């Protein structure tokens, strides 16, 4: 099981992002993720990768022009991965770029952004709707002979998240990234994540995890679960204990 975290900095600010990435303690956190909302952020990726000593994930969207540009920035010895949403017109271009550079793509299915037809078909963001959306995306990648993928099926509802991951684990062998999206404030996030992530890991489901927390960069988002008890961030102790208990599963 691998723990990843996400920076709460503006990716276009290279030094701030590099500095934030260097604050996490290894070997607890093994992957860092950055948001790539536009071309300027995509252009910053190369400089960021040169200055960090942890594998980097770009959180991008197929519908954004930054998606193809981001793949152009992957170079060097660190493992590469991008995380993308949707299957728009640029999807085939992105898949080709990722394939040529041996980049892993995570297909991120989120209950808050499901296709309208699936919401109508299932009456809402149900586990079955999440799974069908994931399978549709997988089919697109496989038609292009691209199988270097990872999946996530996230929901803010813990029961929905658990059932969706259980179902997709029965239908595919692709690696799974676990998380409860929009989990809430630090205490709520710790509780919901412990329930959802912990139960799935106990069942042998999941390969990487991330705990999402609502809050400003100076408070909530700093609660990243990666600091040992007694550290300069005492509010992170609950997260530390959460991880320490997961190690016993």
N, C-alpha and C positions, 0 to 999 in steps of 0.2 A: 504494500500500500504506500502510495506516494502523496505527500502533502504539497499543495500548491497555494500560493497567495497572489493577490493582485495589488499593484501599486494604486495609491490614491492621489498620485501626482498627475500633472499635465504631461503627457508623453512628449510633447513638443519641447518641454524643458528638460533637456538631456541630463544636465547635472543633478537636478532635483530627483529625477527618476533613477539615475544611477545610485545616488546617495540613499534613496529609500530601499532599493534592491539590496544594498549592502548591509542593511540593518538586521535582516533576518538571520536567525541562527541555523546553520547547517550542522548536523545532517537532518534536522527536523523538517525544514522547508527545502525542497529540492527543485522546485520550479517556480518561476515568477511570471506573472501575466501582466501585460500592459494594454491599455485601450488605444486603438488606432482609428479614430473617427474621421480623419481627413488625410490629405496628401502630405501636409506638413509633418504630421505625426508619423506617417509611413517613412518619410525621409529621415527621421531621427533614429530609426531602428538600427541602422548600421553602426552609428556612433555608440548607441547604448550597448549593443552586443560586444563591442570591442572593450568596454570598460567594466563589464560584470563577469563574475565567476559562477554563474548559476544559469541553467537552461532557461531560455526565453520563449514565451508564447505571445503572439500578437492576437488581440481580440478585435477582429474585423468583421465586416459585413459584405456579403456578395454584392449588395446593391450599391456599395460605396466605391468610388473610383480608387480608393486607397487599397482595395483588396489585391489587385494585380501588382501595384507598386510595392506593397509590403513584401511579396515574394521575391522581388528583385533585390531586397536588402538582406536576405539571408545569406550569410557567408561565415567562414571560420569553423572552429572546432566544436562549438557548442551544439547539442541536439536542437533540432528545429521543430517547431510546431506552430500552427496557426489555429485560431478558433473562429468559425464563421457561422453565420445564420442565413437561412433562406436559400433559394435556388433560382435566382433571377437570371437575366440575360447574360450576365458576365460569368456565370458559374462554370461553364466549360473552359473559358479562358483561364480561370483561377485553377481549376483542376489540372489543366495541362501544365501550368507554371509550377504547381506543387509537385507534380509527377517528375518533371525534369530536374527538380532540385532535391528530390527525396524528402519533402516536407510532409509531416503528419498534419492532417486536418481533423479538427474536432467538429462534428456536426452537433450544434447546440439547439436542442428542441426545448422551447419554453412555453409553459401554459399560458403566459400572458401575450404570446405572439403567434398563436396557432393559425393555420389557414382558416378562412371563414367557412369554407365548405365542410371542414371537419367539425367546427363548432356547431354548425347546423345539423350535421349528420348525427353527432353524439349528444347534442343538447348542452354542450359546454366543454371545458378543458378536462375531460375525463382521462383516466389512464389509457383507455383504448385509443382515444384521439391522439395522445402523445406518441403512442407506439406506432400508429399508422403513419403519422407524420415522419417519424424516424425511418420507417421502412421505405417510404417514398424517396427520401433523400438518399438512403443507402443504394436504392435501385439506380438512381442517376449516376452515382459514383461508380458503381459496378459496371454499368454499361460502357463506361470509359476506361474500364480495366484499372480502376484506382481503388485499392483496398487498404491503403495506409491511413486508416481513419480510426477515430475514437468517438464515442457517443456520450451525450448527456441528455437526460429527460427531466428537466427541473420544473418544480411547482412550489408555490408558497404553502400549499396544503401537504402536510407530511404524509397522510394516508395515500393521497394521489401519487406523490413522488415514489413512495415505497412500491405500490402496486405497478406503476409504470416500469420501474427498473426490474422488478421481478419478471414481468412479462417479456421485456426486451431481452433479458438474460436467457430466457428459454428459446428465443427465436434467432439469436445471433451470437457469435463468439467474439465480436469486436470488443476491445477494452472499453470500460465504462468509467466516466468521471462523475462522481457523486456530489450532490449539493442540494440544499433547500434554498430556492431563490427568494429574495425579499424576505429573509427570515426575521427581520425586525431588529430591535435594539439589542445590545450585547447579551443581556440575560435571556431574552426570548430566543435569540439566535443560538445561543449555547444549548438551550433546552431542546428546541426543534431539531437542531443539527444532531445532537446526541441521540435523539429518538430515531430520526430518519437514517442518518449515515451509519450510526452504530448498529441498528438492526440489520441493515443490508450487509455490512461488513461481517457481522456474526454469521450470516447465511452464506458467506463466501462470495458475495456480489460486490464488485467495485475494484478499481485499480488506482485511481487518484481521487482525492477529496479536496474540497474547499468550503469553508464556512463563510457565508455572506452575512455582513452586518450593516445595518442602516445607521448612518451618522455622519458627522462632518469629518474631514480629514484629520482634524486635531483630536477627535474623541472617539466616536464610534468606529470609523474605519481603521483607527490605529489599534483597535482591538482585533488583532490578526492571529491570535492563538499561537504565536511562534516564540514567545519569550518565557524563560523558565521562571518558576515561582521565586519571589524575592528579587526580581529584576527591577529596573527603573520604572517599569510599567505594571504596578500591582493590579490594575484593572484587568490585566491579561491572564491572571492566575487561573480563572475558571477555564479559559481555553487551554491552558497548559495541562490542567488535570483531565480535561476532555481527551486530549491527545494521549496522555499517559495511560488512561484506561483503555483506549483503543488498541494500544500496543499489546494488551493482554488477550485480545480476541483471537 
